[in-house]
């Protein structure tokens, strides 16, 4: 089974991230505000990213093009979200 990827859209500023979040939500593309993982944040001062699942990334790229949205980069990482975190029984 292939490893599931999450896509992080990185920004130079928080304002760019919030603007793109609004565009994506208006287009019906699900996304979540997430801290940018340190492994991909690099030297960016803004620690915010938008987290998208793999099946929504192409629609998000189209939305970015249509709205001329500003962003720094889009990076894929293996899913790090553990749905069973905090469950001990």
Secondary structure, DSSP 4 states (H G I P E B T S, - for coil): -PPPEEEEEE-SSHHHHHHHHHHHHHTT---EEEEPPHHHHTT-S--EEEEEEGGGHHHHHHHHHHHT---SEEEEEE----TTTT---
